[in-house]
Amino acid sequence: MSRGLVAAGKIKLAAAEIDHAMVRPAVVMPGVTVEYGRYVAAACTGCHGNNFSGGKIAAGPPDWPPASNLTPHADSRLKPWNEAHFFTAMRDGRRPDGTTINPVMPKGFGGMNDVELRAIWTFLGTLPAVANGVR
């Protein structure tokens, strides 16, 4: 069946769709660098947005709380934090004031190693300030 569709030009083989001349991205080596932090933090964009300003989580149910703003904007919960606060939040699910982070935040991120967490923290420190929910 699929051979007929290919022969008729109705579907293309995946290999025909790949841009073989495309430049591949550089390999990002693990380390406490902005580049590695950006690479690891890409997993955060699904909830916190491409610019990490948080807001409504599009893929979540309507009753989910908005994702926190991770930029240094005045409305960001992270603005007054330091690296130790960030580690506690990621590993223990608690803010510096001891309150629990909503369980919508995946606990699996707490399993990141020190290099990954420090790299993310380093990267977050380079972000421009963006108001919460401005995507």
Secondary structure, 3 states (H helix, E strand, C coil): CHHHHHHCCCCCCHHHHCCCCCCCCCCCCCCCCHHHHHHHHHHHHHHHCCCCCCECCCCCCCCCCCECCCCCCCCCCCCCCCHHHHHHHHHHCECCCCCECCCCCCHHHHHCCHHHHHHHHHHHCCCCCCCCCCC
